[in-house]
Amino acid sequence: MKKRILSAIIAMLVLCTVLFNMSSCIMVSAVDLMDGIEPREVREADLDALNESVTDFAVRIFIEMENGENLFLSPMSILFALAMTSNGAAGETLAQMELVFGIERDELNEYLHTYINSLNEGEKTKLGIANSIWFKKDPLLTVNQSFLQKNADYYGAEIYKTSFDMTTLADINSWVRRETRGMIPSIIESISSDTIMYLINTIAFEAEWATTYKSTQVKDGIFTKEDGTEQRAEFMYCTEGKFIEDENATGFIKRYKGNYAFVALLPNEGVSISDYIASLNGEGVASMLASSVSTTVRTSLPKFSTKFEADIADVLYSMGMTDAFDVDLADFSQLGSYEEQNIYIGNVLHKTFIDVEERGTKAGAVTVVSMKDGSAAPPEDPKEVYLDRPFVYMIIDTENNIPLFIGSMTDVKN
């Protein structure tokens, strides 16, 4: 018998600009089911107890995806997407997802719920998270109320039952465009006849540097790729106050206004970007971020803009999440059922964008899960970290020292 497809699309956008006009979201065909599903009060988590596990997940998936080229991920986007999906999983499928997370599902729900509620916005830093679930108006589909309730409780998800026609397509894209402040104008181009559900998570974030670069601090220079190719680039020069290092790299932390920062790590001479990434682990990264040294650091950072796109299903499979992608073994019985046919994950598409320039950073990430059916006084010798060759970088939440984004820059022209 042909297997029915359950498609779950989770979109996440981080670091987008607020200069775009926000489009209205007109739900012409959708029935808002939140009238019958009110978020209930749930237990808060101790963020400190799980921050290192979240960082470990970020580093593990970064290592798995490294390919020697420009790479830019939002581990938090992936985690939000999979966490919402895991609320429909059971048995060995759930156990394998928890293994990949490094956190039990209930704890992860509590962590992400608490994280959302702990966010603070400043005048120059804006971070907003929104979630929604869309499922097809189909008499053969039964969606468990407990699944919807849990995602409402922990993620404040908006829940819609709709016809999955062209109007639904417009509604979903309008919702994404609104919640991402125009950075991602659409996420889906069509809705196939065997798609019965979308789960969507968006995060919109923009931040200015705590100290913006002046025009006199921007100069032309040379970025040297690992193969020796030289690229002309604009470099932003500044003196920072936080130095970090491990046995294979040196780096610096540059603050944004608010509780976020840009972290740069330059592998030592003779250490390739691939070898450096392979040497990382969650505990080491967490320790390095927590043990930054207050000192004078002379830095250069190239202005760059890059995009990344990949289906990370194979990556998750290799990390141990195997049954979820198997039509026969997948167990999403806590989500619901589709008349004698199984529900499983088909692919997980992750798209990101980042732009780094004088005033700050803009970045975006989209994750698509397709489920089938001040400073210290200057020392005598200031530290120097000039990012004129391949480097690793992160955008972190400085209160929790967790990476919202993590990437490697190997080609400033790509």
C-alpha positions, 0 to 999 in steps of 0.5 A: 500500500502506498504510504501517506506523507506527513510533511512538517516544515519548521522555519526559523529566521534569526538576525533579520532586519526590521527595516522591511515592511511587515506583511499582514497574515490573512488566514482565509482558509484556516480554522484557528484551533487555538480557541479550544487549545489554551496553553497551560502553565508548565514547569520551568527549567534550570537553563544552567543545567542544560546549557552545556548539553545544548552547546554539545548538540550544536558542536556535534551537528557542526562537526558532522556537516563540516565539508571544508567549505563555507558552513553556517548553521543555526543549531537552535533552529534545528533543535526547535524543529526537531523538539516540536516534531519529537512530541509526536514520537514514541518508542525507539523513534523517540529514544533515538531522537533523545540520543541525538539531542543529548537531552530527554524530550520532556527536559528539552521542552521545558528548556526551550519553553523557559528559554523563550520566556527568558528573552529580553529585547533592547532598543538595538537588539530584537529577538522574537520566536513564533511557532505554528502547526498547520494540518490538512482538513482530511477525514482520514487524518486524526491528530492527537489532541495531546500532541497539539496541547503539548506544542501549545503549552511549551511553544505557544504554537498557533494551530490551524486546520486548513484545506492545503490548497493555493490559499493555504500556500499563501497563508503559510508564506504570509505567516512566515513573511510576517514573523520573519519581518520580511527576511524570508518572503516565502518558504514553500512553493507548492503543497503536494497532495500527500502533505498533511502537516506543517510545523513552523518555527520562526525566530527574528533577530537583529543586533547592532555592535556594542561598538560600531566600526567607523569608516576609518576602521574599514580597509581593503585587504587580502583573505587567503584561502586554504589552497593559497588563493588570495581574495580581496576583501574589506576588513573591519579593524578594532580593539576588543576586550575579550580574548579566547583560546584553546590548544589549536586556535586563538580568538576574540569575542565582540559584543552586540548591544544586548545579551549577544556576541560574535565569537571568532576562532582562528586556527593556529598556523598549520591547523586546517579548518577541517582538522580544527572543527574535528577537534572541537567538543561541546565541553571544550567550547563551553569551557572556552566561552566561560573562561574568556580573558579580559585583555586588549585584542587587536582584531580584523574581521572581513565584511562578508555575506554568505548563504548555506543550504542542505538537507540534513536528514543524512546527518541526523541519520548518521548521528543515530536518528534512524527509525524516524526516517524509515517508513516501516520503523518510524513511530509517530503514534503520539502525533496521530494517525492516517488510516492504516498508513505510517508517518515518518520523516522524509527530509530535513532542509536547513537554509541560512543567511548571514551578513556581517558589516560595520553596524552589526549582523543580519542572519537568517535560518530556515529548517524544513522537516519533511515527514513522510506519511569595561576592558583591562589596561593594555598589556605590553604585548596586546593579543592579535587575531586577524581573520585573514584566513579561514576561521570558525565563528559563532553568534552566542547568547552571552547569558547562557553561553550557547551558540544560536549560530555556528559557522566556518568562513573559508571563502569570503566571496562565496 
